[in-house]
């Protein structure tokens, strides 16, 4: 089930739509079926981009872990039996 990009010839709205079977898409703005299928560029992930994403994810996970530890410690201190 591919996702295609279209441009409406009636209102110039650009949109993506999931096309199933022999479905004929319509513009979500004006409901026209006078559409032009656009050429979509593939998304490429380079090693540098992957490395940046992994570093950002690790930093986010570390901060969330620190926040959980801090919240647990505050809970334990406030509930001293």
HTML snippet that shows the backbone in 3Dmol.js (N, CA, C, O; Angstrom):
<script src="https://3Dmol.org/build/3Dmol-min.js"></script>
<div id="view" style="width:600px;height:400px;position:relative"></div>
<script>
const pdb = `
ATOM      1  N   UNK A   1       0.838  -1.177   0.000  1.00  0.00           N
ATOM      2  CA  UNK A   1       0.000   0.000   0.000  1.00  0.00           C
ATOM      3  C   UNK A   1       0.886   1.244   0.000  1.00  0.00           C
ATOM      4  O   UNK A   1       1.295   1.723   1.058  1.00  0.00           O
ATOM      5  N   UNK A   2       1.170   1.748  -1.161  1.00  0.00           N
ATOM      6  CA  UNK A   2       2.080   2.894  -1.262  1.00  0.00           C
ATOM      7  C   UNK A   2       1.419   4.223  -0.918  1.00  0.00           C
ATOM      8  O   UNK A   2       0.215   4.418  -1.081  1.00  0.00           O
ATOM      9  N   UNK A   3       2.262   5.121  -0.435  1.00  0.00           N
ATOM     10  CA  UNK A   3       1.843   6.493  -0.169  1.00  0.00           C
ATOM     11  C   UNK A   3       2.362   7.337  -1.322  1.00  0.00           C
ATOM     12  O   UNK A   3       3.554   7.321  -1.629  1.00  0.00           O
ATOM     13  N   UNK A   4       1.458   8.073  -1.958  1.00  0.00           N
ATOM     14  CA  UNK A   4       1.831   8.922  -3.081  1.00  0.00           C
ATOM     15  C   UNK A   4       1.629  10.387  -2.722  1.00  0.00           C
ATOM     16  O   UNK A   4       0.781  10.733  -1.900  1.00  0.00           O
ATOM     17  N   UNK A   5       2.433  11.243  -3.359  1.00  0.00           N
ATOM     18  CA  UNK A   5       2.272  12.688  -3.227  1.00  0.00           C
ATOM     19  C   UNK A   5       1.516  13.191  -4.453  1.00  0.00           C
ATOM     20  O   UNK A   5       1.778  12.768  -5.579  1.00  0.00           O
ATOM     21  N   UNK A   6       0.587  14.089  -4.215  1.00  0.00           N
ATOM     22  CA  UNK A   6      -0.202  14.672  -5.295  1.00  0.00           C
ATOM     23  C   UNK A   6      -0.254  16.185  -5.161  1.00  0.00           C
ATOM     24  O   UNK A   6      -0.078  16.747  -4.080  1.00  0.00           O
ATOM     25  N   UNK A   7      -0.503  16.828  -6.302  1.00  0.00           N
ATOM     26  CA  UNK A   7      -0.772  18.253  -6.353  1.00  0.00           C
ATOM     27  C   UNK A   7      -2.113  18.408  -7.064  1.00  0.00           C
ATOM     28  O   UNK A   7      -2.326  17.864  -8.148  1.00  0.00           O
ATOM     29  N   UNK A   8      -3.004  19.155  -6.437  1.00  0.00           N
ATOM     30  CA  UNK A   8      -4.323  19.361  -7.024  1.00  0.00           C
ATOM     31  C   UNK A   8      -4.229  20.458  -8.088  1.00  0.00           C
ATOM     32  O   UNK A   8      -3.723  21.548  -7.821  1.00  0.00           O
ATOM     33  N   UNK A   9      -4.712  20.163  -9.278  1.00  0.00           N
ATOM     34  CA  UNK A   9      -4.694  21.150 -10.362  1.00  0.00           C
ATOM     35  C   UNK A   9      -5.766  22.222 -10.162  1.00  0.00           C
ATOM     36  O   UNK A   9      -5.666  23.302 -10.746  1.00  0.00           O
ATOM     37  N   UNK A  10      -6.783  21.947  -9.353  1.00  0.00           N
ATOM     38  CA  UNK A  10      -7.864  22.906  -9.138  1.00  0.00           C
ATOM     39  C   UNK A  10      -7.496  23.966  -8.100  1.00  0.00           C
ATOM     40  O   UNK A  10      -7.765  25.151  -8.297  1.00  0.00           O
ATOM     41  N   UNK A  11      -6.873  23.533  -6.979  1.00  0.00           N
ATOM     42  CA  UNK A  11      -6.601  24.501  -5.906  1.00  0.00           C
ATOM     43  C   UNK A  11      -5.119  24.582  -5.511  1.00  0.00           C
ATOM     44  O   UNK A  11      -4.777  25.302  -4.572  1.00  0.00           O
ATOM     45  N   UNK A  12      -4.250  23.871  -6.199  1.00  0.00           N
ATOM     46  CA  UNK A  12      -2.797  23.852  -5.954  1.00  0.00           C
ATOM     47  C   UNK A  12      -2.408  23.319  -4.571  1.00  0.00           C
ATOM     48  O   UNK A  12      -1.304  23.590  -4.099  1.00  0.00           O
ATOM     49  N   UNK A  13      -3.291  22.570  -3.922  1.00  0.00           N
ATOM     50  CA  UNK A  13      -2.972  21.958  -2.626  1.00  0.00           C
ATOM     51  C   UNK A  13      -2.089  20.731  -2.854  1.00  0.00           C
ATOM     52  O   UNK A  13      -2.360  19.912  -3.733  1.00  0.00           O
ATOM     53  N   UNK A  14      -1.025  20.615  -2.048  1.00  0.00           N
ATOM     54  CA  UNK A  14      -0.147  19.446  -2.127  1.00  0.00           C
ATOM     55  C   UNK A  14      -0.424  18.564  -0.923  1.00  0.00           C
ATOM     56  O   UNK A  14      -0.567  19.057   0.196  1.00  0.00           O
ATOM     57  N   UNK A  15      -0.501  17.242  -1.154  1.00  0.00           N
ATOM     58  CA  UNK A  15      -0.813  16.331  -0.067  1.00  0.00           C
ATOM     59  C   UNK A  15      -0.307  14.935  -0.387  1.00  0.00           C
ATOM     60  O   UNK A  15       0.029  14.623  -1.530  1.00  0.00           O
ATOM     61  N   UNK A  16      -0.258  14.094   0.655  1.00  0.00           N
ATOM     62  CA  UNK A  16       0.094  12.696   0.511  1.00  0.00           C
ATOM     63  C   UNK A  16      -1.141  11.872   0.825  1.00  0.00           C
ATOM     64  O   UNK A  16      -1.969  12.261   1.649  1.00  0.00           O
ATOM     65  N   UNK A  17      -1.257  10.731   0.161  1.00  0.00           N
ATOM     66  CA  UNK A  17      -2.401   9.860   0.415  1.00  0.00           C
ATOM     67  C   UNK A  17      -1.963   8.404   0.246  1.00  0.00           C
ATOM     68  O   UNK A  17      -1.156   8.080  -0.624  1.00  0.00           O
ATOM     69  N   UNK A  18      -2.511   7.540   1.092  1.00  0.00           N
ATOM     70  CA  UNK A  18      -2.289   6.111   1.000  1.00  0.00           C
ATOM     71  C   UNK A  18      -3.269   5.564  -0.021  1.00  0.00           C
ATOM     72  O   UNK A  18      -4.481   5.676   0.159  1.00  0.00           O
ATOM     73  N   UNK A  19      -2.753   4.971  -1.097  1.00  0.00           N
ATOM     74  CA  UNK A  19      -3.599   4.483  -2.181  1.00  0.00           C
ATOM     75  C   UNK A  19      -3.748   2.971  -2.045  1.00  0.00           C
ATOM     76  O   UNK A  19      -2.763   2.233  -2.053  1.00  0.00           O
ATOM     77  N   UNK A  20      -4.980   2.529  -1.920  1.00  0.00           N
ATOM     78  CA  UNK A  20      -5.275   1.100  -1.780  1.00  0.00           C
ATOM     79  C   UNK A  20      -5.972   0.593  -3.033  1.00  0.00           C
ATOM     80  O   UNK A  20      -6.959   1.172  -3.487  1.00  0.00           O
ATOM     81  N   UNK A  21      -5.449  -0.491  -3.585  1.00  0.00           N
ATOM     82  CA  UNK A  21      -6.076  -1.124  -4.748  1.00  0.00           C
ATOM     83  C   UNK A  21      -6.244  -0.179  -5.915  1.00  0.00           C
ATOM     84  O   UNK A  21      -5.300   0.503  -6.314  1.00  0.00           O
ATOM     85  N   UNK A  22      -7.456  -0.136  -6.468  1.00  0.00           N
ATOM     86  CA  UNK A  22      -7.733   0.729  -7.617  1.00  0.00           C
ATOM     87  C   UNK A  22      -8.409   2.032  -7.190  1.00  0.00           C
ATOM     88  O   UNK A  22      -9.148   2.638  -7.966  1.00  0.00           O
ATOM     89  N   UNK A  23      -8.153   2.454  -5.962  1.00  0.00           N
ATOM     90  CA  UNK A  23      -8.713   3.693  -5.406  1.00  0.00           C
ATOM     91  C   UNK A  23      -8.257   4.903  -6.221  1.00  0.00           C
ATOM     92  O   UNK A  23      -7.089   4.999  -6.598  1.00  0.00           O
ATOM     93  N   UNK A  24      -9.179   5.822  -6.489  1.00  0.00           N
ATOM     94  CA  UNK A  24      -8.846   7.080  -7.144  1.00  0.00           C
ATOM     95  C   UNK A  24      -8.887   8.173  -6.084  1.00  0.00           C
ATOM     96  O   UNK A  24      -9.959   8.482  -5.563  1.00  0.00           O
ATOM     97  N   UNK A  25      -7.727   8.771  -5.752  1.00  0.00           N
ATOM     98  CA  UNK A  25      -7.708   9.773  -4.688  1.00  0.00           C
ATOM     99  C   UNK A  25      -8.381  11.080  -5.110  1.00  0.00           C
ATOM    100  O   UNK A  25      -8.526  11.379  -6.295  1.00  0.00           O
ATOM    101  N   UNK A  26      -8.782  11.842  -4.100  1.00  0.00           N
ATOM    102  CA  UNK A  26      -9.374  13.163  -4.312  1.00  0.00           C
ATOM    103  C   UNK A  26      -8.669  14.144  -3.388  1.00  0.00           C
ATOM    104  O   UNK A  26      -8.152  13.752  -2.341  1.00  0.00           O
ATOM    105  N   UNK A  27      -8.646  15.403  -3.766  1.00  0.00           N
ATOM    106  CA  UNK A  27      -8.020  16.449  -2.965  1.00  0.00           C
ATOM    107  C   UNK A  27      -8.786  16.616  -1.649  1.00  0.00           C
ATOM    108  O   UNK A  27     -10.009  16.751  -1.669  1.00  0.00           O
ATOM    109  N   UNK A  28      -8.094  16.609  -0.512  1.00  0.00           N
ATOM    110  CA  UNK A  28      -8.790  16.785   0.766  1.00  0.00           C
ATOM    111  C   UNK A  28      -9.336  18.201   0.973  1.00  0.00           C
ATOM    112  O   UNK A  28     -10.205  18.406   1.821  1.00  0.00           O
ATOM    113  N   UNK A  29      -8.840  19.176   0.213  1.00  0.00           N
ATOM    114  CA  UNK A  29      -9.303  20.555   0.354  1.00  0.00           C
ATOM    115  C   UNK A  29     -10.559  20.827  -0.469  1.00  0.00           C
ATOM    116  O   UNK A  29     -11.556  21.328   0.049  1.00  0.00           O
ATOM    117  N   UNK A  30     -10.498  20.490  -1.762  1.00  0.00           N
ATOM    118  CA  UNK A  30     -11.618  20.843  -2.642  1.00  0.00           C
ATOM    119  C   UNK A  30     -12.336  19.619  -3.226  1.00  0.00           C
ATOM    120  O   UNK A  30     -13.316  19.767  -3.957  1.00  0.00           O
ATOM    121  N   UNK A  31     -11.856  18.425  -2.910  1.00  0.00           N
ATOM    122  CA  UNK A  31     -12.424  17.153  -3.355  1.00  0.00           C
ATOM    123  C   UNK A  31     -12.377  16.947  -4.866  1.00  0.00           C
ATOM    124  O   UNK A  31     -13.118  16.125  -5.405  1.00  0.00           O
ATOM    125  N   UNK A  32     -11.508  17.690  -5.551  1.00  0.00           N
ATOM    126  CA  UNK A  32     -11.329  17.510  -6.982  1.00  0.00           C
ATOM    127  C   UNK A  32     -10.519  16.248  -7.238  1.00  0.00           C
ATOM    128  O   UNK A  32      -9.666  15.872  -6.434  1.00  0.00           O
ATOM    129  N   UNK A  33     -10.792  15.599  -8.358  1.00  0.00           N
ATOM    130  CA  UNK A  33     -10.024  14.416  -8.741  1.00  0.00           C
ATOM    131  C   UNK A  33      -9.036  14.748  -9.858  1.00  0.00           C
ATOM    132  O   UNK A  33      -8.398  13.858 -10.420  1.00  0.00           O
ATOM    133  N   UNK A  34      -8.917  16.042 -10.173  1.00  0.00           N
ATOM    134  CA  UNK A  34      -7.956  16.514 -11.180  1.00  0.00           C
ATOM    135  C   UNK A  34      -6.610  16.701 -10.489  1.00  0.00           C
ATOM    136  O   UNK A  34      -6.261  17.810 -10.084  1.00  0.00           O
ATOM    137  N   UNK A  35      -5.852  15.601 -10.355  1.00  0.00           N
ATOM    138  CA  UNK A  35      -4.615  15.605  -9.589  1.00  0.00           C
ATOM    139  C   UNK A  35      -3.427  15.265 -10.468  1.00  0.00           C
ATOM    140  O   UNK A  35      -3.550  14.601 -11.497  1.00  0.00           O
ATOM    141  N   UNK A  36      -2.279  15.738 -10.031  1.00  0.00           N
ATOM    142  CA  UNK A  36      -1.016  15.398 -10.692  1.00  0.00           C
ATOM    143  C   UNK A  36      -0.174  14.643  -9.667  1.00  0.00           C
ATOM    144  O   UNK A  36       0.090  15.142  -8.573  1.00  0.00           O
ATOM    145  N   UNK A  37       0.248  13.419 -10.044  1.00  0.00           N
ATOM    146  CA  UNK A  37       1.092  12.636  -9.145  1.00  0.00           C
ATOM    147  C   UNK A  37       2.501  13.219  -9.207  1.00  0.00           C
ATOM    148  O   UNK A  37       3.062  13.402 -10.287  1.00  0.00           O
ATOM    149  N   UNK A  38       3.062  13.505  -8.040  1.00  0.00           N
ATOM    150  CA  UNK A  38       4.392  14.103  -7.958  1.00  0.00           C
ATOM    151  C   UNK A  38       5.450  13.020  -7.764  1.00  0.00           C
ATOM    152  O   UNK A  38       5.170  11.937  -7.249  1.00  0.00           O
ATOM    153  N   UNK A  39       6.643  13.332  -8.178  1.00  0.00           N
ATOM    154  CA  UNK A  39       7.760  12.422  -8.006  1.00  0.00           C
ATOM    155  C   UNK A  39       8.318  12.625  -6.601  1.00  0.00           C
ATOM    156  O   UNK A  39       8.808  13.706  -6.274  1.00  0.00           O
ATOM    157  N   UNK A  40       8.246  11.605  -5.787  1.00  0.00           N
ATOM    158  CA  UNK A  40       8.740  11.684  -4.414  1.00  0.00           C
ATOM    159  C   UNK A  40      10.195  11.245  -4.369  1.00  0.00           C
ATOM    160  O   UNK A  40      10.600  10.299  -5.045  1.00  0.00           O
ATOM    161  N   UNK A  41      10.962  11.949  -3.564  1.00  0.00           N
ATOM    162  CA  UNK A  41      12.361  11.586  -3.395  1.00  0.00           C
ATOM    163  C   UNK A  41      12.495  10.593  -2.247  1.00  0.00           C
ATOM    164  O   UNK A  41      11.836  10.749  -1.219  1.00  0.00           O
ATOM    165  N   UNK A  42      13.325   9.590  -2.404  1.00  0.00           N
ATOM    166  CA  UNK A  42      13.512   8.631  -1.313  1.00  0.00           C
ATOM    167  C   UNK A  42      14.227   9.284  -0.149  1.00  0.00           C
ATOM    168  O   UNK A  42      15.030  10.198  -0.338  1.00  0.00           O
ATOM    169  N   UNK A  43      13.942   8.823   1.039  1.00  0.00           N
ATOM    170  CA  UNK A  43      14.593   9.332   2.239  1.00  0.00           C
ATOM    171  C   UNK A  43      15.852   8.508   2.470  1.00  0.00           C
ATOM    172  O   UNK A  43      15.795   7.282   2.567  1.00  0.00           O
ATOM    173  N   UNK A  44      16.976   9.186   2.555  1.00  0.00           N
ATOM    174  CA  UNK A  44      18.254   8.502   2.728  1.00  0.00           C
ATOM    175  C   UNK A  44      18.830   8.879   4.080  1.00  0.00           C
ATOM    176  O   UNK A  44      18.868  10.055   4.443  1.00  0.00           O
ATOM    177  N   UNK A  45      19.275   7.883   4.820  1.00  0.00           N
ATOM    178  CA  UNK A  45      19.911   8.122   6.109  1.00  0.00           C
ATOM    179  C   UNK A  45      21.394   7.817   5.967  1.00  0.00           C
ATOM    180  O   UNK A  45      21.783   6.686   5.675  1.00  0.00           O
ATOM    181  N   UNK A  46      22.206   8.827   6.174  1.00  0.00           N
ATOM    182  CA  UNK A  46      23.652   8.635   6.105  1.00  0.00           C
ATOM    183  C   UNK A  46      24.152   8.158   7.462  1.00  0.00           C
ATOM    184  O   UNK A  46      23.427   8.230   8.455  1.00  0.00           O
ATOM    185  N   UNK A  47      25.369   7.680   7.505  1.00  0.00           N
ATOM    186  CA  UNK A  47      25.969   7.242   8.766  1.00  0.00           C
ATOM    187  C   UNK A  47      26.084   8.414   9.735  1.00  0.00           C
ATOM    188  O   UNK A  47      25.899   8.238  10.940  1.00  0.00           O
ATOM    189  N   UNK A  48      26.385   9.602   9.227  1.00  0.00           N
ATOM    190  CA  UNK A  48      26.500  10.780  10.098  1.00  0.00           C
ATOM    191  C   UNK A  48      25.149  11.110  10.727  1.00  0.00           C
ATOM    192  O   UNK A  48      25.070  11.405  11.919  1.00  0.00           O
ATOM    193  N   UNK A  49      24.101  11.060   9.930  1.00  0.00           N
ATOM    194  CA  UNK A  49      22.766  11.355  10.457  1.00  0.00           C
ATOM    195  C   UNK A  49      22.349  10.292  11.468  1.00  0.00           C
ATOM    196  O   UNK A  49      21.761  10.606  12.503  1.00  0.00           O
ATOM    197  N   UNK A  50      22.654   9.041  11.162  1.00  0.00           N
ATOM    198  CA  UNK A  50      22.321   7.958  12.087  1.00  0.00           C
ATOM    199  C   UNK A  50      23.064   8.158  13.407  1.00  0.00           C
ATOM    200  O   UNK A  50      22.489   7.957  14.477  1.00  0.00           O
ATOM    201  N   UNK A  51      24.338   8.555  13.339  1.00  0.00           N
ATOM    202  CA  UNK A  51      25.123   8.804  14.544  1.00  0.00           C
ATOM    203  C   UNK A  51      24.545   9.933  15.379  1.00  0.00           C
ATOM    204  O   UNK A  51      24.479   9.828  16.603  1.00  0.00           O
ATOM    205  N   UNK A  52      24.123  11.014  14.729  1.00  0.00           N
ATOM    206  CA  UNK A  52      23.509  12.138  15.451  1.00  0.00           C
ATOM    207  C   UNK A  52      22.209  11.714  16.118  1.00  0.00           C
ATOM    208  O   UNK A  52      21.929  12.095  17.254  1.00  0.00           O
ATOM    209  N   UNK A  53      21.423  10.926  15.406  1.00  0.00           N
ATOM    210  CA  UNK A  53      20.156  10.449  15.965  1.00  0.00           C
ATOM    211  C   UNK A  53      20.401   9.557  17.176  1.00  0.00           C
ATOM    212  O   UNK A  53      19.689   9.654  18.175  1.00  0.00           O
ATOM    213  N   UNK A  54      21.403   8.691  17.089  1.00  0.00           N
ATOM    214  CA  UNK A  54      21.708   7.795  18.206  1.00  0.00           C
ATOM    215  C   UNK A  54      22.219   8.582  19.417  1.00  0.00           C
ATOM    216  O   UNK A  54      21.846   8.280  20.550  1.00  0.00           O
ATOM    217  N   UNK A  55      23.062   9.579  19.186  1.00  0.00           N
ATOM    218  CA  UNK A  55      23.561  10.411  20.294  1.00  0.00           C
ATOM    219  C   UNK A  55      22.418  11.158  20.965  1.00  0.00           C
ATOM    220  O   UNK A  55      22.361  11.242  22.192  1.00  0.00           O
ATOM    221  N   UNK A  56      21.519  11.694  20.170  1.00  0.00           N
ATOM    222  CA  UNK A  56      20.367  12.413  20.720  1.00  0.00           C
ATOM    223  C   UNK A  56      19.478  11.470  21.520  1.00  0.00           C
ATOM    224  O   UNK A  56      18.977  11.845  22.580  1.00  0.00           O
ATOM    225  N   UNK A  57      19.275  10.252  21.028  1.00  0.00           N
ATOM    226  CA  UNK A  57      18.446   9.278  21.742  1.00  0.00           C
ATOM    227  C   UNK A  57      19.101   8.875  23.058  1.00  0.00           C
ATOM    228  O   UNK A  57      18.425   8.752  24.079  1.00  0.00           O
ATOM    229  N   UNK A  58      20.416   8.669  23.036  1.00  0.00           N
ATOM    230  CA  UNK A  58      21.113   8.312  24.278  1.00  0.00           C
ATOM    231  C   UNK A  58      21.014   9.438  25.300  1.00  0.00           C
ATOM    232  O   UNK A  58      20.776   9.185  26.481  1.00  0.00           O
ATOM    233  N   UNK A  59      21.195  10.674  24.854  1.00  0.00           N
ATOM    234  CA  UNK A  59      21.106  11.825  25.761  1.00  0.00           C
ATOM    235  C   UNK A  59      19.698  11.934  26.344  1.00  0.00           C
ATOM    236  O   UNK A  59      19.535  12.199  27.535  1.00  0.00           O
ATOM    237  N   UNK A  60      18.689  11.730  25.511  1.00  0.00           N
ATOM    238  CA  UNK A  60      17.301  11.775  25.982  1.00  0.00           C
ATOM    239  C   UNK A  60      17.045  10.674  27.009  1.00  0.00           C
ATOM    240  O   UNK A  60      16.437  10.916  28.052  1.00  0.00           O
ATOM    241  N   UNK A  61      17.513   9.463  26.706  1.00  0.00           N
ATOM    242  CA  UNK A  61      17.313   8.340  27.624  1.00  0.00           C
ATOM    243  C   UNK A  61      18.044   8.560  28.944  1.00  0.00           C
ATOM    244  O   UNK A  61      17.523   8.216  30.005  1.00  0.00           O
ATOM    245  N   UNK A  62      19.237   9.127  28.888  1.00  0.00           N
ATOM    246  CA  UNK A  62      20.001   9.390  30.109  1.00  0.00           C
ATOM    247  C   UNK A  62      19.254  10.396  30.982  1.00  0.00           C
ATOM    248  O   UNK A  62      19.135  10.205  32.193  1.00  0.00           O
ATOM    249  N   UNK A  63      18.750  11.470  30.363  1.00  0.00           N
ATOM    250  CA  UNK A  63      18.018  12.481  31.126  1.00  0.00           C
ATOM    251  C   UNK A  63      16.752  11.891  31.738  1.00  0.00           C
ATOM    252  O   UNK A  63      16.437  12.174  32.894  1.00  0.00           O
ATOM    253  N   UNK A  64      16.026  11.078  30.981  1.00  0.00           N
ATOM    254  CA  UNK A  64      14.815  10.458  31.520  1.00  0.00           C
ATOM    255  C   UNK A  64      15.156   9.530  32.683  1.00  0.00           C
ATOM    256  O   UNK A  64      14.418   9.475  33.666  1.00  0.00           O
ATOM    257  N   UNK A  65      16.265   8.802  32.580  1.00  0.00           N
ATOM    258  CA  UNK A  65      16.694   7.930  33.665  1.00  0.00           C
ATOM    259  C   UNK A  65      17.043   8.726  34.906  1.00  0.00           C
ATOM    260  O   UNK A  65      16.671   8.345  36.016  1.00  0.00           O
ATOM    261  N   UNK A  66      17.755   9.828  34.726  1.00  0.00           N
ATOM    262  CA  UNK A  66      18.107  10.686  35.861  1.00  0.00           C
ATOM    263  C   UNK A  66      16.852  11.266  36.509  1.00  0.00           C
ATOM    264  O   UNK A  66      16.771  11.359  37.734  1.00  0.00           O
ATOM    265  N   UNK A  67      15.887  11.651  35.699  1.00  0.00           N
ATOM    266  CA  UNK A  67      14.632  12.195  36.231  1.00  0.00           C
ATOM    267  C   UNK A  67      13.886  11.135  37.040  1.00  0.00           C
ATOM    268  O   UNK A  67      13.324  11.437  38.093  1.00  0.00           O
ATOM    269  N   UNK A  68      13.883   9.891  36.547  1.00  0.00           N
ATOM    270  CA  UNK A  68      13.209   8.816  37.282  1.00  0.00           C
ATOM    271  C   UNK A  68      13.893   8.547  38.615  1.00  0.00           C
ATOM    272  O   UNK A  68      13.223   8.361  39.631  1.00  0.00           O
ATOM    273  N   UNK A  69      15.231   8.525  38.617  1.00  0.00           N
ATOM    274  CA  UNK A  69      15.976   8.301  39.859  1.00  0.00           C
ATOM    275  C   UNK A  69      15.695   9.427  40.847  1.00  0.00           C
ATOM    276  O   UNK A  69      15.485   9.172  42.033  1.00  0.00           O
ATOM    277  N   UNK A  70      15.689  10.665  40.369  1.00  0.00           N
ATOM    278  CA  UNK A  70      15.429  11.819  41.226  1.00  0.00           C
ATOM    279  C   UNK A  70      14.014  11.750  41.802  1.00  0.00           C
ATOM    280  O   UNK A  70      13.815  12.006  42.990  1.00  0.00           O
ATOM    281  N   UNK A  71      13.037  11.408  40.970  1.00  0.00           N
ATOM    282  CA  UNK A  71      11.653  11.313  41.438  1.00  0.00           C
ATOM    283  C   UNK A  71      11.510  10.198  42.479  1.00  0.00           C
ATOM    284  O   UNK A  71      10.804  10.366  43.473  1.00  0.00           O
ATOM    285  N   UNK A  72      12.172   9.070  42.254  1.00  0.00           N
ATOM    286  CA  UNK A  72      12.113   7.967  43.205  1.00  0.00           C
ATOM    287  C   UNK A  72      12.739   8.374  44.537  1.00  0.00           C
ATOM    288  O   UNK A  72      12.197   8.073  45.601  1.00  0.00           O
ATOM    289  N   UNK A  73      13.877   9.056  44.474  1.00  0.00           N
ATOM    290  CA  UNK A  73      14.557   9.498  45.701  1.00  0.00           C
ATOM    291  C   UNK A  73      13.681  10.492  46.474  1.00  0.00           C
ATOM    292  O   UNK A  73      13.572  10.400  47.697  1.00  0.00           O
ATOM    293  N   UNK A  74      13.058  11.440  45.765  1.00  0.00           N
ATOM    294  CA  UNK A  74      12.169  12.398  46.426  1.00  0.00           C
ATOM    295  C   UNK A  74      10.981  11.685  47.067  1.00  0.00           C
ATOM    296  O   UNK A  74      10.558  12.043  48.166  1.00  0.00           O
ATOM    297  N   UNK A  75      10.448  10.686  46.389  1.00  0.00           N
ATOM    298  CA  UNK A  75       9.333   9.914  46.933  1.00  0.00           C
ATOM    299  C   UNK A  75       9.765   9.207  48.217  1.00  0.00           C
ATOM    300  O   UNK A  75       9.060   9.248  49.225  1.00  0.00           O
ATOM    301  N   UNK A  76      10.928   8.561  48.169  1.00  0.00           N
ATOM    302  CA  UNK A  76      11.420   7.840  49.350  1.00  0.00           C
ATOM    303  C   UNK A  76      11.661   8.778  50.529  1.00  0.00           C
ATOM    304  O   UNK A  76      11.364   8.426  51.670  1.00  0.00           O
ATOM    305  N   UNK A  77      12.192   9.955  50.265  1.00  0.00           N
ATOM    306  CA  UNK A  77      12.459  10.907  51.348  1.00  0.00           C
ATOM    307  C   UNK A  77      11.162  11.464  51.941  1.00  0.00           C
ATOM    308  O   UNK A  77      11.093  11.718  53.143  1.00  0.00           O
ATOM    309  N   UNK A  78      10.154  11.651  51.121  1.00  0.00           N
ATOM    310  CA  UNK A  78       8.899  12.223  51.617  1.00  0.00           C
ATOM    311  C   UNK A  78       8.004  11.168  52.266  1.00  0.00           C
ATOM    312  O   UNK A  78       7.043  11.525  52.947  1.00  0.00           O
ATOM    313  N   UNK A  79       8.286   9.909  52.077  1.00  0.00           N
ATOM    314  CA  UNK A  79       7.468   8.834  52.649  1.00  0.00           C
ATOM    315  C   UNK A  79       8.300   8.008  53.632  1.00  0.00           C
ATOM    316  O   UNK A  79       8.311   6.779  53.574  1.00  0.00           O
ATOM    317  N   UNK A  80       8.971   8.679  54.502  1.00  0.00           N
ATOM    318  CA  UNK A  80       9.802   7.999  55.516  1.00  0.00           C
ATOM    319  C   UNK A  80       8.903   7.441  56.597  1.00  0.00           C
ATOM    320  O   UNK A  80       8.275   8.196  57.339  1.00  0.00           O
ATOM    321  N   UNK A  81       8.839   6.126  56.689  1.00  0.00           N
ATOM    322  CA  UNK A  81       7.954   5.485  57.679  1.00  0.00           C
ATOM    323  C   UNK A  81       8.619   5.361  58.986  1.00  0.00           C
ATOM    324  O   UNK A  81       8.026   4.847  59.934  1.00  0.00           O
TER     325      UNK A  81
END
`;
const viewer = $3Dmol.createViewer("view");
viewer.addModel(pdb, "pdb");
viewer.setStyle({}, {cartoon: {color: "spectrum"}});
viewer.zoomTo();
viewer.render();
</script>
